[in-house]
């Protein structure tokens, strides 16, 4: 199934994982609060947030966020909400899962 943005919905996994988001946005006093807003609206607190202004004149902001105990649907919705934000240029996602026992 695809969405309005043409992105496929996630395959459902049962084990919680740490969802990782790497966001590039225009540097603006409101950028960080806007990036955190999709988490806040869901009552979620990221387990890790790192923000840094980059570029020769600080014109961009890179924000790395992690959400421990996430599920596929929550991570997918957060990524799509982040991509739709004003000021956001790029959102990359990844996940950290526990290794399987041998």
N, C-alpha and C positions, 0 to 999 in steps of 0.2 A: 504494500500500500504506500502511496506517496502523499505528500502534503502540498500545501499551496506553494511552498518554496521549492518543490521538486525533490525534497530530501526524503529518503525512505525512512519509515518508522523503524525503531530498533527491534532486533530479535530479542525475545524475552529470556533473560537468564534468571536463575533463582538465587544465586549467591550474591550478597552485597559486595561492593568493591569501592575503591576510591576513584571518584571521577575527577579528572584533571582538565582544566580549561586554561588556555593561553590566549589572552585577548590583547589585540593591538587597537588602540583608539587615538583619536586626536587629543592632544594635551589640552585640557580644559579644567577649570576648578570644579566642575560638576561631573567629570568623567568617572571618577572612582565611586562616587555615591550612586550614579546610574548603573554602573557595572554590578554593584552589590545588590541593587534593588530586586532583581528576579529571585535571589536567595531569600531576601527579607520577606517578600510577598508570600513565600511558601513556608515561612517560619523556620528557615534553615540557616545555620551558621557555618560558613566554610571552615574547614579544619586548618587551612593554610591560605594566606594571602600575601603576595609579594608584588609591590608596585614600584615602577621606576620610570622616570622621564628619560626619553632617548632622542637621538637626533642631534645634529649640530647645534640647534637652538632650542632643544627641548620640545620640539613640535609634536612628538608622539609619546604615548604612554603605553608601556607593556605591563600587563597585569596577569600574574599566574595565580590561579585559585585551585584548591583541592577540596573536595567534599567527601569525607569518609562515610561509609555505610550507605552509599548511593545504590539505586537500582537503575536499570536501563531506561525506563520511561522518564524518571526524574532527570537523569543526566541529559537525555535527548531534549526534553522540554526546556531545561535551563540553557543548553547550547543554542537552541532556536530563539529563545527570548533574548539572549545576549547578541546574537547576530542581527536582530531587528532593532537594536538600540541606536539612537542618534549618537553620533561620534564614533561608533565602533566600526573599524575597517575590516578586521579579521578575527575569527574565533577558530582555534584549533582545539581538538579534544583528544584525550587518550584516557586510558584506565589502568589502574594497578589492581591486580588480583593476587590472591595467595596462590603459591605454587602447589600443584597437586602432589600428594605423597606417592612415592614409588612403591 
